[in-house]
Amino acid sequence: MQQDTWDNKAGNPGIKAYDFGPRAGLFYHFNGKFTAETNFYYGVTNIVKDQELAQYATWKVQQWTMGVRYNILKPAGSSGTSAQ
């Protein structure tokens, strides 16, 4: 008798490999070094592979990310001195 374990099922998760949909995001520059950002992605494809299961279940990718960026290099065109 074979036991169902995570390792036996991980090779074939039963979802489609590709998805597409709109993505929207915002970012805010605090100063020349720090930027905060957030993005939201909403997939429009039902990613369930099994057609029988897809009649009863709809799985769509929804992803929300947030982050902070730190610029370690000077922006292009900035010399660090102001023109007078």
Secondary structure, DSSP 8 states (H G I E B T S, - for coil): -----HHHHTT---B-S-----EEEEEEE-SSSEEEEEEEEE--S--B--HHHHTT-----EEEEEEEEE--S--TT--SS---
